[in-house]
Amino acid sequence: MRLTFVTSEIVTGLRRNLTMTIAVVITTAVALSLFGLAMLTGKQVNTMKDYWYDKVEVSLFLCLPDSATTSCRSGAVTDSQRNEIRADLDKLRPLVSGVFYESKTQAYERFKHQFAGSAIADNITPDQMPESFRVKLSDPTKYDVIYSAFDGRPGVEQVQDQRKVLEPFFRVLRAVTVGALLLAGIILAAALLLIINTIRISAFSRRRETGIKRLVGASNLSIRLPFILEGAVAGAVGACLATALVALAKWGGVDHYLKPNFRFTAFIGWGAVGSTVPWLFLFGVGVSALVSAVTLRRYLRV
């Protein structure tokens, strides 16, 4: 089978159904773009989780004179309670990789820095700030070990895991990822229906040519291959457009907007885009060709 003949057949088929071909390309590009962005969002969530979970700490806030919790019934934390808590934290090494004690004064200075320019910073005094132990874990997932050992202990008002503060944010990002994947799936289904209709129309408009090929002994592959490649070409063009859109989102959205304005976290690199692109072409070309082949088995009897 000559390559030039197959190429001319593909060009002829695409030109005859130009409007539908353009619709297939655009719909496929939109669907694959959403799919690619959903994959990048998932990678971004994992990147941020790795970044923050490596930095999060467990905070043991010590009792203030007016603390209302049961463990603070005897009043503010005493020196002996503070020393015992520190000693017990040291016993939990190597799970506890580091312990930092923050005094009332240090907590007050950090609070003023965080809320600089806010009226709330003017209404707080150092005596109102709790002392705390900031505990760095070698394995942040084993927070329960610290919680069970120190929650409710005399002198400890609260045990706080910073991961719990971050989890709602990550849940929102995961929901966005799932939503984008669902929307991409719906639009991709529409693109596949367009491909089916395009192949049906193309096969019908070229039925005389197909009959002649059959009479002169052409093989099933030589008759069907141009139709299959038409769908694959449309899918490939859509995948190329989707790749450009995903790269544009990374360049404009991440590199030139998010990174300069949100310096407190880590963002995905171009490697994430590179690992996403093959999936776009796999779905764009592979699924389009497969749908075309299945359609031909039903609507093109050879």
Secondary structure, DSSP 8 states (H G I E B T S, - for coil): --HHHHHHHHHHHHHHTHHHHHHHHHHHHHHHHHHHHHHHHHHHHHHHHHHHHTT--EEEEE--TT--SGGGTT-S--HHHHHHHHHHHHHTTTTEEEEEEE-HHHHHHHHHHHTTT-GGGGG--GGGS--EEEEEESSGGGHHHHHHHHTT-TTEEEEEEHHHHHHHHHHHHHHHHHHHHHHHHHHHHHHHHHHHHHHHHHHHHTHHHHHHHHHTT--HHHHHHHHHHHHHHHHHHHHHHHHHHHHHIIIIIIIIIIHHH-TTS----HHHHHHHHHHHHIIIIIIHHHHHHHHHHHH---
